[in-house]
Amino acid sequence: MKTLIIYASVHHGNTEKIGKTMAEILNADIVKFNEINVDTLKDYDLIGFGSGIFYGKFHKGIIELIENIPALSNKKAFIFSTSGQGKEDYNNSIKDKLEEKGFKVLGHFACKGFDTFGPFKLIGGIAKGRPNEDDFQKAKDFAKAMIVG
């Protein structure tokens, strides 16, 4: 299964680290959201979309990318995110958008990531030391499940 991972990782590289961990397991190509040509998506069977979370939402670049994807059929997707709180619910904001574009969303992954965005900067950040080895192992396990999916 030919796999691509598209990500936005802005502040501390948390999402990029998780994306690269998944890419190793999936033998996937990995690219930043602003470097992808949407026409190439047709060449992939499985596409992962990842982002850090900003005030409960995916990076606007990922959202705009999904909005600009032409409707596709027989494509599978997965969603992953990192945030100070690590809530998987944040992934729901793009799940519906992907399904509207014809993707079958196989799963979601979320973990904590060091966060100094917005008000967290005032207190020195939250989730220091994350993602950690446990998070990376969980990302690998998730990626393995996507192979079967």
Secondary structure, 3 states (H helix, E strand, C coil): CCEEEEEECCCCCHHHHHHHHHHHHHCCEEEEHHHCCHHHHHHCCEEEEEEEEECCEECHHHHHHHHHCCCCCCEEEEEEEEECCCCHHHHHHHHHHHHHCCEEEEEEEEEECCECCHHHHHHCCECCCCCCHHHHHHHHHHHHHHHHC
